Amino acid sequence: MHIAFFNRSYYPETTATGQLLTDLCEDLVRDHGCRVSVVTAGRGRLLGREEHNGVAILRASGTRFSKARFIGRATNYVTYFLSASYAGLRLDRPDVVVALTDPPIIGLAAWLAGKRFGAPLVMAFNDLFPEVTVLLPGFHSRPVNAMLQAVNKFLVKRAAANVALGETMRQRLIDNKGAPPDRTTIIANWADTSAIRPGPKANPFSLEHGLDRKFVVMHSGNIGLSQSLETVVEAAGLVRDIPDLQVVFVGDGVKKQEIQERARAAGLTNVRFLPFTPRERLGESFASADVFIVSLQRGLAGYIVPSKLYGILAAGRPYVAAVEESCEVASLTARQDCGLLAEPGNAAAMAARIRQLHADRELTRRLGANAREAGLAFDRRLQVAKYRDLFAGLVR
């Protein structure tokens, strides 16, 4: 079975979307005997070809301007889309064509390839557009939003299957995009629960950064536009009186400099910023935390699902989830009793939850144990197998 994926982010990209897609493609090859091609972003030649871990990679050239401004982001989207459309027509005949959502119009290139080869289209949604354009500076354009909405409606109705990351996202696709319910399914993101496990607090990562004797409240992953991280900085100011408590941001992203400046301007000595952690050290990094923060801006429930949650669960650590009640994270947290909920955007509520976990170490331990148990249901192998079964069913 030959499966062709379309997405701008792929190996060696370190974004969550790129890493998850790399996991999926390589596991389909190694564990399920599939043949996999990926049309992704490249530089230089219009179309470059290479292979990595058994996956055939077609690199479609596109611009790489700064994503901080609309014109740069839009130009990157369009140039990659045009190159990817050309690359898709030069694939060996696939049995299934799969589009993710980077950029949000990439599904059209996959649809064209599917028409060319008579292959069914699968739309795998990581984000829902145009709703998430509220995050993008200068992207508030009615014509652009109308175009993105039309593209989504066009694609979900023509796809043989639509994949959502959770129940709320699935319902958004059905209610807002017109996705057929019988062709819209849920396959969540994942973590490798054999690589990320509950580990000792004192480990090489925590010792290297002086975190082994601190109560560490960690935000790990992309420091981006969707997480309302200003609230985390404000909450850090409200718990600055706790001498052993450290709020640690691990990772990079377009908002990192702004968040650093906020913490510096507030004189917060209990806030630290550490660089992106390579995947091979994620287990140590996660084990260095006592509590994690999972946050999402109000209004984005179901349009984005924080992928960092699954690594936190695998690590067996509790978390404070500053999300709306309708968010997939909130329902899982309540069902599995593995974290505490706080109102999104409310620094006082977040700070109160942090204080509660700092004061009650037995609660912290119990929630962490429940988190690990919950995380086993989102193991990488289980979720990849669901994709393989979906593709095989379409081919049959």
C-alpha positions as CSV (number, residue, x, y, z in Angstrom):
1,M,0.0,0.0,0.0
2,H,1.5,3.3,-1.1
3,I,0.5,6.4,0.9
4,A,1.4,9.9,-0.1
5,F,1.4,12.7,2.5
6,F,1.3,16.4,1.9
7,N,2.5,18.8,4.6
8,R,5.1,21.6,4.7
9,S,6.6,20.4,8.0
10,Y,8.5,17.1,8.1
11,Y,11.9,15.8,9.1
12,P,14.2,17.4,10.1
13,E,11.7,20.1,11.3
14,T,11.4,20.2,15.1
15,T,7.8,21.5,15.2
16,A,5.3,19.2,16.8
17,T,3.4,18.7,13.5
18,G,6.6,17.8,11.7
19,Q,7.8,15.4,14.3
20,L,4.4,13.7,14.6
21,L,4.2,13.3,10.8
22,T,7.7,11.9,10.7
23,D,6.7,9.3,13.4
24,L,3.7,8.3,11.4
25,C,5.4,7.9,8.1
26,E,8.4,6.0,9.5
27,D,6.3,3.7,11.6
28,L,4.0,2.9,8.6
29,V,7.1,1.8,6.7
30,R,8.9,-0.1,9.5
31,D,6.0,-1.6,11.4
32,H,3.3,-2.0,8.8
33,G,5.2,-2.7,5.5
34,C,3.7,0.4,3.8
35,R,5.4,2.4,1.0
36,V,5.3,6.1,2.0
37,S,6.0,9.3,0.1
38,V,5.9,12.8,1.6
39,V,5.6,16.1,-0.3
40,T,7.2,18.6,2.0
41,A,9.1,21.9,2.0
42,G,12.6,22.3,0.6
43,R,15.1,24.9,-0.6
44,G,16.9,25.4,-3.8
45,R,15.6,23.3,-6.7
46,L,11.9,23.3,-7.5
47,L,11.7,19.7,-6.7
48,G,14.3,17.7,-4.8
49,R,14.2,14.0,-3.9
50,E,15.8,12.1,-1.0
51,E,15.0,9.2,1.3
52,H,15.2,9.0,5.1
53,N,14.4,5.8,7.1
54,G,12.6,4.2,4.2
55,V,10.4,7.2,3.4
56,A,10.6,8.8,0.0
57,I,10.7,12.6,0.4
58,L,9.9,15.1,-2.3
59,R,11.0,18.5,-1.3
60,A,9.0,21.3,-3.0
61,S,10.8,24.6,-2.9
62,G,9.1,27.5,-1.2
63,T,10.1,30.8,0.5
64,R,11.0,30.9,4.2
65,F,10.2,34.4,5.2
66,S,9.6,35.3,8.8
67,K,6.2,34.0,10.1
68,A,5.8,36.9,12.4
69,R,4.1,39.0,9.7
70,F,1.2,38.3,7.4
71,I,3.0,38.9,4.2
72,G,5.9,36.6,5.0
73,R,3.6,33.8,6.2
74,A,1.2,34.1,3.3
75,T,4.1,34.1,0.7
76,N,5.5,31.0,2.3
77,Y,2.1,29.3,2.1
78,V,1.5,30.2,-1.5
79,T,4.9,29.4,-2.9
80,Y,5.0,26.0,-1.1
81,F,1.5,25.2,-2.3
82,L,2.4,25.9,-5.9
83,S,5.5,23.8,-5.7
84,A,3.7,21.0,-3.9
85,S,1.0,20.9,-6.5
86,Y,3.6,20.3,-9.1
87,A,5.4,17.7,-7.0
88,G,2.1,15.9,-6.4
89,L,1.6,15.3,-10.1
90,R,5.1,13.7,-10.3
91,L,4.5,11.1,-7.6
92,D,4.5,7.4,-8.3
93,R,0.9,6.3,-8.3
94,P,-0.3,6.3,-4.6
95,D,-3.2,4.2,-3.2
96,V,-4.1,6.9,-0.7
97,V,-3.4,10.6,-0.6
98,V,-3.3,12.3,2.8
99,A,-3.2,16.1,3.5
100,L,-2.5,17.7,6.8
101,T,-3.1,21.4,7.4
102,D,0.3,23.2,6.9
103,P,-0.4,25.4,5.1
104,P,-4.2,25.5,5.4
105,I,-4.7,25.2,1.6
106,I,-2.4,22.2,1.1
107,G,-5.4,19.9,0.9
108,L,-6.1,21.3,-2.6
109,A,-2.7,20.1,-3.8
110,A,-3.4,16.6,-2.3
111,W,-6.9,16.6,-3.9
112,L,-5.4,17.4,-7.3
113,A,-3.0,14.5,-6.9
114,G,-5.8,12.2,-5.8
115,K,-7.8,13.2,-8.9
116,R,-4.7,12.6,-11.1
117,F,-4.2,9.0,-9.8
118,G,-7.7,8.0,-8.9
119,A,-6.7,7.7,-5.2
120,P,-9.0,8.5,-2.2
121,L,-8.2,11.7,-0.2
122,V,-7.8,11.8,3.6
123,M,-7.9,15.1,5.3
124,A,-6.0,14.9,8.7
125,F,-6.8,18.1,10.5
126,N,-4.3,19.5,13.1
127,D,-5.8,23.0,13.1
128,L,-9.1,24.3,11.7
129,F,-9.0,27.4,9.5
130,P,-10.1,30.2,9.3
131,E,-10.9,30.1,13.0
132,V,-7.2,30.0,14.1
133,T,-6.3,33.0,12.0
134,V,-7.2,35.1,15.1
135,L,-3.7,34.1,16.3
136,L,-1.9,35.5,13.3
137,P,-0.9,39.2,13.2
138,G,-2.4,41.0,10.3
139,F,-4.4,38.0,9.2
140,H,-7.8,39.5,10.0
141,S,-9.1,39.7,6.5
142,R,-12.7,38.8,5.6
143,P,-11.8,37.8,2.0
144,V,-9.0,35.5,3.2
145,N,-11.1,34.0,5.9
146,A,-14.0,33.4,3.5
147,M,-11.5,31.7,1.1
148,L,-10.1,29.4,3.8
149,Q,-13.7,28.5,4.9
150,A,-14.6,27.7,1.3
151,V,-11.5,25.5,0.9
152,N,-12.2,23.6,4.0
153,K,-15.9,23.0,3.0
154,F,-14.8,21.9,-0.4
155,L,-12.2,19.4,0.9
156,V,-14.2,17.8,3.7
157,K,-17.1,17.0,1.4
158,R,-14.8,15.4,-1.2
159,A,-12.5,13.5,1.2
160,A,-13.0,9.8,1.6
161,A,-12.2,10.3,5.3
162,N,-11.7,13.3,7.6
163,V,-9.6,12.8,10.7
164,A,-10.0,15.0,13.8
165,L,-7.8,15.1,16.9
166,G,-10.7,14.9,19.4
167,E,-14.5,14.9,19.8
168,T,-14.8,18.7,19.9
169,M,-12.8,19.1,16.8
170,R,-14.8,16.4,15.0
171,Q,-18.0,18.2,15.9
172,R,-16.6,21.5,14.7
173,L,-15.9,19.9,11.3
174,I,-19.4,18.6,11.1
175,D,-21.2,21.7,12.3
176,N,-19.0,24.4,10.8
177,K,-17.5,22.8,7.7
178,G,-20.2,20.4,6.6
179,A,-18.1,17.3,7.1
180,P,-20.2,14.1,6.6
181,P,-20.4,12.4,10.1
182,D,-20.0,8.9,8.7
183,R,-16.7,10.0,7.1
184,T,-15.3,11.9,10.0
185,T,-13.4,10.0,12.6
186,I,-11.1,10.7,15.6
187,I,-7.4,9.7,15.8
188,A,-5.6,11.6,18.6
189,N,-1.9,12.6,18.6
190,W,0.5,10.6,20.7
191,A,3.7,10.1,22.6
192,D,6.1,7.2,22.6
193,T,5.3,5.8,26.1
194,S,8.3,3.5,25.9
195,A,10.7,6.5,25.4
196,I,9.0,8.9,27.7
197,R,8.4,7.3,31.1
198,P,8.1,8.5,34.7
199,G,11.7,9.1,35.8
200,P,13.6,10.4,38.8
201,K,13.6,14.1,39.5
202,A,17.4,14.0,40.0
203,N,18.6,13.3,36.5
204,P,21.3,14.7,34.1
205,F,18.9,17.4,32.7
206,S,17.7,18.7,36.1
207,L,21.2,18.6,37.6
208,E,22.7,20.4,34.6
209,H,20.1,23.3,35.0
210,G,19.9,23.3,38.8
211,L,16.3,22.1,38.9
212,D,16.7,19.0,41.1
213,R,16.0,20.9,44.3
214,K,13.3,23.1,42.9
215,F,9.5,22.6,42.6
216,V,9.4,23.0,38.8
217,V,6.3,24.3,37.0
218,M,7.2,23.7,33.3
219,H,5.8,24.8,30.0
220,S,7.5,22.6,27.4
221,G,7.2,22.9,23.6
222,N,6.4,25.7,21.2
223,I,6.3,29.2,22.7
224,G,3.8,30.3,20.2
225,L,0.6,32.3,19.7
226,S,-2.1,29.9,20.8
227,Q,-1.1,29.2,24.5
228,S,-1.8,32.6,26.2
229,L,1.6,32.4,27.8
230,E,1.3,36.0,29.1
231,T,-1.0,34.4,31.7
232,V,1.7,32.0,32.8
233,V,4.1,34.9,33.4
234,E,1.5,36.8,35.4
235,A,0.8,33.7,37.4
236,A,4.5,33.3,38.1
237,G,4.4,36.8,39.6
238,L,1.6,35.7,41.9
239,V,3.6,32.8,43.3
240,R,7.0,34.5,43.6
241,D,6.8,34.3,47.4
242,I,7.3,30.5,47.3
243,P,11.1,30.3,47.6
244,D,11.7,26.9,46.0
245,L,9.2,27.3,43.1
246,Q,10.6,27.8,39.6
247,V,8.5,28.4,36.5
248,V,10.5,27.1,33.5
249,F,9.8,27.6,29.8
250,V,11.5,24.9,27.6
251,G,11.5,25.5,23.9
252,D,11.5,28.2,21.2
253,G,8.9,30.0,19.1
254,V,7.7,33.2,17.7
255,K,6.6,34.5,21.1
256,K,9.6,33.6,23.1
257,Q,11.3,37.0,23.0
258,E,8.1,38.8,24.0
259,I,7.5,36.4,26.9
260,Q,11.1,36.8,28.1
261,E,10.8,40.6,28.0
262,R,7.6,40.4,30.0
263,A,9.2,38.3,32.7
264,R,12.3,40.6,32.7
265,A,10.2,43.8,33.0
266,A,8.3,42.3,35.9
267,G,11.5,41.4,37.7
268,L,10.6,37.8,38.0
269,T,13.6,35.9,39.3
270,N,11.5,32.7,39.5
271,V,11.1,32.4,35.8
272,R,13.7,30.7,33.5
273,F,13.9,30.0,29.8
274,L,15.8,27.0,28.5
275,P,16.4,26.1,24.8
276,F,14.6,23.5,22.7
277,T,15.3,20.0,24.1
278,P,16.3,17.3,21.5
279,R,14.0,14.4,21.4
280,E,16.5,12.0,22.9
281,R,16.5,14.1,26.1
282,L,12.8,14.6,26.4
283,G,12.4,11.9,29.1
284,E,15.0,13.7,31.3
285,S,13.5,17.1,30.6
286,F,9.9,16.0,31.5
287,A,11.1,14.1,34.6
288,S,12.6,17.4,35.8
289,A,9.2,18.9,36.2
290,D,6.8,18.5,39.1
291,V,3.9,20.1,37.4
292,F,3.2,21.2,33.8
293,I,1.2,24.0,32.3
294,V,-1.2,23.2,29.4
295,S,-2.9,26.4,28.2
296,L,-5.0,27.5,25.2
297,Q,-6.5,30.9,24.4
298,R,-10.2,31.3,25.0
299,G,-12.2,30.6,21.8
300,L,-9.8,28.0,20.3
301,A,-11.3,24.8,21.9
302,G,-11.8,22.2,19.2
303,Y,-9.9,24.3,16.6
304,I,-6.5,23.4,18.1
305,V,-5.6,20.5,20.4
306,P,-2.4,20.9,22.4
307,S,-0.2,18.0,21.4
308,K,2.2,18.5,24.3
309,L,-0.4,16.9,26.6
310,Y,0.5,13.4,25.5
311,G,4.1,13.6,26.4
312,I,3.1,15.0,29.8
313,L,0.8,12.0,30.3
314,A,3.5,9.6,29.3
315,A,5.9,11.2,31.8
316,G,3.5,10.6,34.6
317,R,3.3,14.2,35.7
318,P,0.3,16.2,36.7
319,Y,-0.6,19.5,35.1
320,V,-2.7,22.7,35.3
321,A,-4.9,22.9,32.2
322,A,-6.0,26.5,31.6
323,V,-8.6,25.6,28.9
324,E,-12.3,25.9,28.2
325,E,-14.7,23.2,29.4
326,S,-15.4,22.1,25.8
327,C,-11.7,21.5,25.1
328,E,-10.6,17.9,24.6
329,V,-7.9,18.5,27.3
330,A,-10.6,19.4,29.9
331,S,-12.8,16.3,29.3
332,L,-9.8,14.0,29.5
333,T,-8.5,15.7,32.7
334,A,-11.9,15.3,34.4
335,R,-12.4,11.7,33.2
336,Q,-8.9,10.5,34.1
337,D,-8.3,12.7,37.2
338,C,-4.8,13.5,36.1
339,G,-4.6,17.3,36.4
340,L,-6.4,20.4,37.7
341,L,-8.4,22.8,35.6
342,A,-8.2,26.6,35.6
343,E,-10.1,29.3,33.7
344,P,-8.2,30.2,30.6
345,G,-6.6,33.7,30.8
346,N,-7.1,33.9,34.5
347,A,-3.7,34.2,36.2
348,A,-5.1,34.2,39.7
349,A,-6.9,30.9,39.0
350,M,-3.7,29.4,37.5
351,A,-1.6,30.6,40.5
352,A,-4.1,29.1,43.0
353,R,-3.8,25.7,41.3
354,I,0.0,25.9,41.3
355,R,-0.1,26.7,45.1
356,Q,-2.5,23.7,45.6
357,L,-0.1,21.3,44.0
358,H,2.9,22.7,45.7
359,A,1.2,22.4,49.1
360,D,-0.2,18.9,48.6
361,R,2.5,16.6,47.4
362,E,0.3,13.5,47.8
363,L,-2.2,15.0,45.4
364,T,0.6,15.8,43.0
365,R,1.8,12.1,43.2
366,R,-1.7,10.7,42.7
367,L,-2.5,12.9,39.7
368,G,0.8,12.0,38.1
369,A,0.2,8.2,38.5
370,N,-3.2,8.7,36.9
371,A,-1.6,10.7,34.1
372,R,0.7,7.8,33.2
373,E,-2.2,5.4,33.2
374,A,-4.2,7.7,30.9
375,G,-1.2,8.2,28.6
376,L,-0.9,4.5,27.7
377,A,-4.1,4.8,25.6
378,F,-2.3,7.4,23.4
379,D,0.8,5.4,22.8
380,R,2.4,6.1,19.4
381,R,2.1,2.5,18.2
382,L,-1.7,2.4,18.9
383,Q,-2.4,5.6,17.1
384,V,-0.3,4.8,14.1
385,A,-2.1,1.5,13.8
386,K,-5.4,3.3,13.7
387,Y,-4.1,5.3,10.7
388,R,-2.9,2.2,9.0
389,D,-6.4,0.5,9.5
390,L,-8.1,3.6,8.1
391,F,-5.9,3.6,5.0
392,A,-6.3,-0.1,4.5
393,G,-10.1,0.2,4.7
394,L,-10.2,2.8,2.0
395,V,-8.0,0.8,-0.3
396,R,-10.2,-2.3,0.2
